[in-house]
Amino acid sequence: MSERELIVGLDVDDVLLDLVPRWLEEYNEEYDDTLKPSDITAWDFYLFTKPECGKRIYHFLQPEMYEHIEPIPGAAEFVQGIRDRGHTPRYITACGDPKRTTMHKRFATAKWDALIRHGIAQDGELLLPGRDKTRAPVDMLIDDRAHNVTEFRNGLGVLFTQPWNLWLKDVTRADSYTEALALIDYYKEEGP
């Protein structure tokens, strides 16, 4: 089993690219607020915004944001570590409503361009846009959304620690890229 190659599904937003700080910067400027990523302690971000904003927080999510979003420090090295172990990274990400074809494609393109620009992804690798990651065609899924990890059925789901998922206790979790790589090594050897 030690020669087994894994396909490792990597969520893009807030596992590889640091979306939330940029997103909150847009919100804070518009609503004269000081909301920080550490203030967001549940997935429903709108619960932490000013009442006059509410669910309009999601309107700030636009493909153009990805021109200004930085990678999480160490993301490129982490993905290279996956490749160096003989595994295949797949970038799995929500890109808005797939029925809104133009916007869906714009998000996918913007995210892919950011991954390439920051040296995370390489030509020939795949971005898999989709809302339902629970059935992603990968052996492992590393994601920051609790639901995606707890409902993942194809292999091992790993929750990448962020303030909005700290409430979940009984889950396989990686607090860092080093821990994520160790879990990949373990899963390769031990299997499902």
Secondary structure, DSSP 8 states (H G I E B T S, - for coil): -TT---EEEEESBTTTB-HHHHHHHHHHHHHT----GGG--SS-GGGGS-TTTGGGGGGG--GGGGGT--B-TTHHHHHHHHHHTT-EEEEEE--S-TTSHHHHHHHHHHHHHHHHHTTSS-TT-EEEE-S-GGG-SSSEEEES-HHHHHT--SSEEEEE--GGGTT--SS-EESSHHHHHHHHHHHHHH--
